[in-house]
Amino acid sequence: MLDNGMCIYPDFTVRHPITGKRVYWEHFGLMDDQEYRNNACKKIRLYCDNGIIPSIDLIATFETAEHPLDVERVEAIIKEFFCN
């Protein structure tokens, strides 16, 4: 639930195994599509407007048909956020 009472549904909500900090993870997988891209930007803005900041409280991953998200990138993100 956001500050304004609106509900937002991230793809994943993860608690850091040591600190207990809540981290949201959004995967935007259809960035080739203009309407999807616009909605993705609105959702990121909604997070920011509620103090959930990308690279701090929000992991955002993106992909297009030409640039799929690969497992190595996902593993690097997990290590960066949760193994420190």
C-alpha positions, 0 to 999 in steps of 0.5 A: 500500500502506498502513501496515497492509499493506492495499491501497487503490485510489484513482480516481487517483494523481497526482504534482505536476508540480513537487514530485513529491508524490503526491496521491490523488483519490477521486470519490464519485459515488453519495452518494445511496445509503446503503450507498455513503455508509457505504463512502465514509466508511470509505474516507476514515477508512482514508486518514486512519488512514494519514496521507493527509489530505483537502485535503493528500494526498487530493482527495475529490469528491462528487456526488449525482443532484441535485448533479453534479460539474461541470467548473468545480469539477474545473478549480478543484481541479486549479489549486488542487492542481497549479498552485501 
